[in-house]
Amino acid sequence: MDLVNLWVCLVGVVVILYVILDGFTLGVGILFPFAKDERERDVMMAAIGPVWDANQTWIVFGGGALFATFPRIYTVLFSALYIPLLTFLFGLIFRGVAFEFRAKSTHTVAWNRAFFGGSIVAAFAQGLTLGAYISGIKMQNAVFAGGAFDWLSPFNIMVGLALIAGYALLGACYLIIKTRGELQARAFRQARAAVLAVAGFMLIVSIWTPFRAPEIMARWWTVPRAYVVWIFPVMGLIGFVLMLKSLQARREKMPFVAALIMFFSAYLGLQSGIYPFAVLPDLTIHQAAAQPETQVITLIGALTILPFVLGYTFYSYWVFRGKVAEEDAGYH
C-alpha cells in the first residue's frame, strides 16, 4: 500500500469513527422532544454527558488530517459546500452551548429546544454535505467552478433526512444500553421505527444514486470490483434482520451492533463506487494528495497522537460503562 492509499484508509477510519460516536449523541438530541418529562431528559443527558465532547475529537482530527494530506479535497469541498458545512459547525456549537447552559439553568424549556434544534440542524447539514459529495462537484482544473447553492437539490435533501433517521436509530440503540424502565421501553419502539425508516431511505438512495451519479454504478460493475461490491448490500440486509430480531427479543447491546453493521455497509458501499476518486466526477486521490514529504511528517504526528486519542476514548467509555443511575441523572 502506498502512502496516499494509507492516508485514504486513515481518513476513512476517522470519518466513520466520528459518524458513529458523535452520531449517537446527535441521535439522543433528535429524540429529546419525545421524553416524557424533565427527569427523563436528565437521564438522556447523563447517558451521553461523559463522552459527547470527546466524540467530537474525531472531526477535529479528521479535518486537520484532510487539510494536511489532501489539501485539494479540503479546498474544493469547503468552496462548494461552504453553507452546509458552516451550518453543520454552527449546529454543533449551538448544541454544545445548550448542553452546558441547560445544566445551569432553572428554566430548561428553551435549552431543551436549542439542544434538539442544534442536533437536528447538524445532522441535516451533514446529510446535505454527503448528498452533494455523492452527486459530484463542478470543477475546472481541480478548482470549484459551480454556484453557491449547487448543493441544494431534492436528492441531497433526501440524504439529509436519511441521516437524521440514521442518527435517531443510533441514539435509540445507545439509550437501550444505558437506560432502564419506561425510557428504555420507548427507546426500543423508537429504534424499530427508525430502522424501518433507515432501511427505506437506504433502498431509495441505492436506486437514486446511479441516476444522480452514473459513474458510481459504472464502477460498481467494473471487474474485479463487481466481484466484491455485492458484499455490502448483503451486509446491510444482515444488519437489518439482526436489528429486528434483537429488538423483538429485547436484547440490549445487539441493536447497537446491528446499527453499526448497517452504517458500515452503507459507508463501504459508497466508497467502493467512488474510489479511486477523491471528489466526483474527476479529482483522483493522487491528484488531491499533498507532497510525499508532507504526508510522511503528518503520518508521524498522527501515529504519535492517535494511540492517546484512542486510549482516552476507550478509557472514558470503560469508566462510564453500565446503566445511568437515577441519582446521576443530569449533566454537571
Phi and psi in degrees as a GROMACS rama.xvg file:
@    title "Ramachandran Plot"
@    xaxis  label "Phi"
@    yaxis  label "Psi"
@TYPE xy
-79.9091  173.722  ASP-2
-62.9569  -39.2725  LEU-3
-63.2882  -46.6076  VAL-4
-67.4526  -32.9166  ASN-5
-61.0906  -42.8947  LEU-6
-70.3549  -32.3101  TRP-7
-59.3766  -44.0664  VAL-8
-65.2913  -43.6885  CYS-9
-63.3156  -46.8133  LEU-10
-63.8783  -39.1041  VAL-11
-62.1974  -41.1027  GLY-12
-64.1942  -42.7348  VAL-13
-64.0718  -41.0603  VAL-14
-61.9618  -47.974  VAL-15
-69.4003  -32.3512  ILE-16
-62.7494  -42.3137  LEU-17
-64.0726  -46.6579  TYR-18
-57.7935  -43.202  VAL-19
-72.3527  -50.2105  ILE-20
-72.864  -47.49  LEU-21
-80.0696  -18.8577  ASP-22
-62.4343  -42.1891  GLY-23
-73.0812  -27.2926  PHE-24
-72.8197  -38.0631  THR-25
-63.0243  -38.3502  LEU-26
-62.6406  -40.2407  GLY-27
-61.9663  -39.3942  VAL-28
-63.9409  -39.0543  GLY-29
-64.653  -33.4842  ILE-30
-85.1519  -4.05582  LEU-31
-54.1635  -43.8383  PHE-32
-65.4688  -16.4151  PRO-33
-87.5901  -3.74478  PHE-34
-65.6186  148.414  ALA-35
-70.9994  -40.6591  LYS-36
-155.359  -177.339  ASP-37
-66.4995  -30.3928  GLU-38
-63.0726  -43.0057  ARG-39
-64.8941  -38.6643  GLU-40
-65.3938  -35.3073  ARG-41
-61.319  -42.6621  ASP-42
-64.1896  -41.9516  VAL-43
-62.1309  -41.5649  MET-44
-62.8938  -42.7776  MET-45
-65.8039  -29.1446  ALA-46
-66.0469  -34.1076  ALA-47
-109.056  -9.87447  ILE-48
-53.692  -44.8815  GLY-49
-72.8186  -14.4472  PRO-50
-124.8  -12.0132  VAL-51
-65.0188  -39.8509  TRP-52
-73.6863  -35.3257  ASP-53
-64.448  -32.4515  ALA-54
-59.9625  -31.0066  ASN-55
-78.5067  -5.06515  GLN-56
-56.2162  -33.5442  THR-57
-69.2459  -30.5536  TRP-58
-73.3096  -33.0139  ILE-59
-66.7575  -45.5571  VAL-60
-61.0181  -47.0599  PHE-61
-65.8197  -42.0305  GLY-62
-63.0945  -42.1404  GLY-63
-65.2801  -41.9985  GLY-64
-65.5561  -41.2218  ALA-65
-64.1214  -42.9944  LEU-66
-62.2788  -40.307  PHE-67
-78.0876  -38.8491  ALA-68
-102.111  -25.3223  THR-69
-133.496  66.4997  PHE-70
-61.6156  -29.3681  PRO-71
-70.4979  -34.5054  ARG-72
-61.7166  -47.6046  ILE-73
-57.9979  -45.3639  TYR-74
-64.7597  -47.7461  THR-75
-65.9197  -47.0558  VAL-76
-64.9363  -42.6549  LEU-77
-73.8899  -24.6425  PHE-78
-74.5525  -43.3405  SER-79
-78.7441  -33.1284  ALA-80
-118.75  33.6376  LEU-81
-57.4848  -44.9334  TYR-82
-68.6346  -52.7266  ILE-83
-65.1551  -33.8762  PRO-84
-68.8897  -41.9164  LEU-85
-67.0814  -36.8272  LEU-86
-61.4301  -41.7111  THR-87
-59.1796  -47.8238  PHE-88
-65.0187  -41.4247  LEU-89
-64.3248  -36.0842  PHE-90
-61.5874  -43.3772  GLY-91
-62.6407  -42.7004  LEU-92
-64.1204  -45.5297  ILE-93
-61.2999  -42.1282  PHE-94
-63.1463  -43.2665  ARG-95
-63.0998  -42.5374  GLY-96
-63.2097  -44.7176  VAL-97
-62.4158  -38.5981  ALA-98
-57.9279  -48.7585  PHE-99
-73.4889  -43.769  GLU-100
-71.2171  -30.6891  PHE-101
-61.2509  -37.5021  ARG-102
-66.6593  -23.4643  ALA-103
-103.662  -7.52547  LYS-104
-96.7069  147.927  SER-105
-91.5938  -10.8509  THR-106
-116.881  94.9429  HIS-107
-92.7303  -8.11222  THR-108
-59.4403  -48.116  VAL-109
-63.041  -40.1952  ALA-110
-72.3238  -30.3769  TRP-111
-61.2008  -45.0149  ASN-112
-66.2915  -37.9926  ARG-113
-66.3513  -38.8622  ALA-114
-65.7822  -44.2572  PHE-115
-63.3476  -46.801  PHE-116
-61.4038  -45.8733  GLY-117
-61.9454  -38.9208  GLY-118
-66.8019  -46.1869  SER-119
-73.9482  -33.7046  ILE-120
-66.0271  -44.2006  VAL-121
-61.7539  -43.3961  ALA-122
-65.955  -44.6015  ALA-123
-66.1223  -40.0405  PHE-124
-64.9824  -36.9084  ALA-125
-61.2461  -42.6045  GLN-126
-63.7954  -40.5281  GLY-127
-60.3543  -41.7987  LEU-128
-63.259  -45.0358  THR-129
-63.3252  -43.4423  LEU-130
-60.3439  -42.6914  GLY-131
-65.7283  -36.0023  ALA-132
-64.7952  -41.4054  TYR-133
-66.2696  -41.5635  ILE-134
-67.8615  -27.4653  SER-135
99.3032  155.559  GLY-136
-124.469  134.307  ILE-137
-71.0879  123.161  LYS-138
-134.474  155.406  MET-139
-136.756  119.437  GLN-140
54.494  44.6135  ASN-141
62.2303  24.1969  ALA-142
-124.194  138.24  VAL-143
-58.5022  131.015  PHE-144
-129.918  20.2101  ALA-145
-101.857  -161.136  GLY-146
-102.789  169.979  GLY-147
-68.881  -21.7596  ALA-148
-118.448  25.8919  PHE-149
-61.4419  -26.7006  ASP-150
-73.7554  -12.6882  TRP-151
-91.0865  101.093  LEU-152
-148.888  160.367  SER-153
-57.2939  -39.8291  PRO-154
-62.1405  -46.3085  PHE-155
-65.8938  -37.9075  ASN-156
-63.0749  -40.8255  ILE-157
-63.282  -40.1968  MET-158
-65.1162  -36.5795  VAL-159
-60.7409  -44.4134  GLY-160
-66.0779  -36.9077  LEU-161
-62.7321  -40.1441  ALA-162
-69.9392  -33.8177  LEU-163
-59.7049  -45.4689  ILE-164
-63.638  -39.8991  ALA-165
-64.4673  -42.5979  GLY-166
-69.8631  -35.1349  TYR-167
-62.0076  -37.7178  ALA-168
-62.8419  -47.7683  LEU-169
-60.6588  -43.2091  LEU-170
-62.3101  -43.7612  GLY-171
-64.7636  -41.259  ALA-172
-65.9464  -35.7377  CYS-173
-68.2349  -40.1163  TYR-174
-65.9202  -31.7332  LEU-175
-59.6762  -40.2402  ILE-176
-70.5658  -38.5826  ILE-177
-96.681  -11.6226  LYS-178
-123.278  174.169  THR-179
-132.055  174.174  ARG-180
63.5003  -141.311  GLY-181
-64.0723  -37.8143  GLU-182
-63.6584  -42.233  LEU-183
-66.2899  -41.4856  GLN-184
-60.2683  -40.9324  ALA-185
-66.2453  -37.5246  ARG-186
-62.8989  -36.7173  ALA-187
-60.4592  -45.0917  PHE-188
-66.0665  -41.3549  ARG-189
-64.2058  -39.0349  GLN-190
-63.8722  -39.8039  ALA-191
-64.8145  -45.6363  ARG-192
-63.2039  -41.4739  ALA-193
-67.4964  -40.0226  ALA-194
-68.1368  -33.54  VAL-195
-65.7121  -40.8702  LEU-196
-64.9501  -43.0146  ALA-197
-62.7436  -44.1723  VAL-198
-60.6422  -42.141  ALA-199
-62.5327  -44.7605  GLY-200
-64.4456  -40.0053  PHE-201
-61.9087  -39.0006  MET-202
-65.5546  -44.8815  LEU-203
-62.9937  -45.3187  ILE-204
-61.5844  -42.171  VAL-205
-62.8756  -36.8158  SER-206
-77.3247  -38.3485  ILE-207
-78.5574  -33.2977  TRP-208
-55.9325  -45.5193  THR-209
-59.7084  -29.243  PRO-210
-78.361  -34.0182  PHE-211
-78.3233  -37.5942  ARG-212
-136.985  80.5799  ALA-213
-58.3417  -28.1693  PRO-214
-64.7494  -27.1828  GLU-215
-66.9632  -46.43  ILE-216
-60.6989  -40.9725  MET-217
-59.6871  -41.9501  ALA-218
-73.1797  -31.4827  ARG-219
-58.8616  -32.9548  TRP-220
-101.078  12.9306  TRP-221
-87.7083  129.821  THR-222
-74.8557  136.998  VAL-223
-92.4815  3.71403  PRO-224
-59.6949  -34.4231  ARG-225
-63.7529  -22.0151  ALA-226
-73.475  -21.2893  TYR-227
-117.816  -17.2126  VAL-228
-65.6598  -24.6494  VAL-229
-67.0495  -19.0167  TRP-230
-60.0175  -35.7212  ILE-231
-71.3833  -44.8701  PHE-232
-64.6531  -34.3624  PRO-233
-64.086  -41.0483  VAL-234
-60.3864  -43.4841  MET-235
-63.0786  -40.2459  GLY-236
-64.7913  -40.4968  LEU-237
-60.9003  -44.569  ILE-238
-60.5617  -41.02  GLY-239
-64.1145  -47.8032  PHE-240
-64.25  -42.0034  VAL-241
-62.3757  -37.4608  LEU-242
-62.6512  -50.2503  MET-243
-61.7613  -42.4584  LEU-244
-66.5455  -41.8131  LYS-245
-70.7005  -33.0623  SER-246
-68.3075  -41.0267  LEU-247
-64.4168  -36.9269  GLN-248
-82.7659  -1.0247  ALA-249
57.9735  39.337  ARG-250
-80.4842  146.273  ARG-251
-93.2478  -42.9295  GLU-252
-93.0266  -30.0779  LYS-253
-62.9685  -35.4987  MET-254
-57.902  -38.9379  PRO-255
-66.4243  -40.0956  PHE-256
-61.2918  -43.8688  VAL-257
-62.5654  -39.6373  ALA-258
-62.8396  -39.3744  ALA-259
-61.9951  -41.9892  LEU-260
-60.041  -43.0929  ILE-261
-65.0495  -41.8866  MET-262
-65.5657  -43.2028  PHE-263
-63.8499  -39.0819  PHE-264
-63.6419  -41.5293  SER-265
-66.8715  -43.5729  ALA-266
-65.6814  -47.6193  TYR-267
-69.1483  -36.3302  LEU-268
-62.8384  -40.4181  GLY-269
-64.9393  -48.1164  LEU-270
-65.4028  -29.8106  GLN-271
-66.5638  -24.8224  SER-272
-90.9784  -17.0964  GLY-273
-95.4588  -42.3685  ILE-274
-55.7382  137.46  TYR-275
-94.7243  22.7355  PRO-276
-88.1835  142.145  PHE-277
-87.6325  -43.2815  ALA-278
-136.697  124.55  VAL-279
-71.3785  147.589  LEU-280
-96.3195  -11.0286  PRO-281
-146.209  15.1968  ASP-282
-99.426  111.217  LEU-283
-84.1447  166.131  THR-284
-64.8275  -34.4691  ILE-285
-73.1971  -33.7549  HIS-286
-68.9596  -32.1601  GLN-287
-84.8242  -13.4894  ALA-288
-74.9397  150.949  ALA-289
-76.0168  176.138  ALA-290
-61.2554  146.819  GLN-291
-53.7817  -37.4836  PRO-292
-61.9141  -40.6007  GLU-293
-64.6151  -41.8083  THR-294
-66.5819  -37.4026  GLN-295
-65.2828  -48.2381  VAL-296
-61.7117  -43.4501  ILE-297
-64.9356  -37.3375  THR-298
-63.4488  -41.5622  LEU-299
-60.1022  -45.2704  ILE-300
-63.6238  -42.334  GLY-301
-64.9243  -43.0955  ALA-302
-69.4769  -21.8405  LEU-303
-77.8123  -41.3631  THR-304
-84.1447  -36.2649  ILE-305
-55.6796  -42.8092  LEU-306
-59.9691  -35.4914  PRO-307
-68.5041  -41.7373  PHE-308
-63.5273  -46.7616  VAL-309
-62.8698  -38.5942  LEU-310
-63.5097  -50.7905  GLY-311
-73.2606  -26.2352  TYR-312
-65.4745  -48.7789  THR-313
-61.8757  -41.775  PHE-314
-63.4842  -41.9029  TYR-315
-64.8579  -39.057  SER-316
-68.9895  -35.3145  TYR-317
-68.3753  -44.4054  TRP-318
-63.3661  -39.8916  VAL-319
-102.253  28.6568  PHE-320
-70.7586  166.181  ARG-321
89.3484  -177.223  GLY-322
-74.7886  153.791  LYS-323
-78.8106  121.52  VAL-324
-78.0956  147.801  ALA-325
-57.7864  -37.4732  GLU-326
-71.516  -15.1029  GLU-327
-94.6953  -1.48256  ASP-328
-61.9733  140.78  ALA-329
107.577  160.492  GLY-330
-122.151  124.81  TYR-331
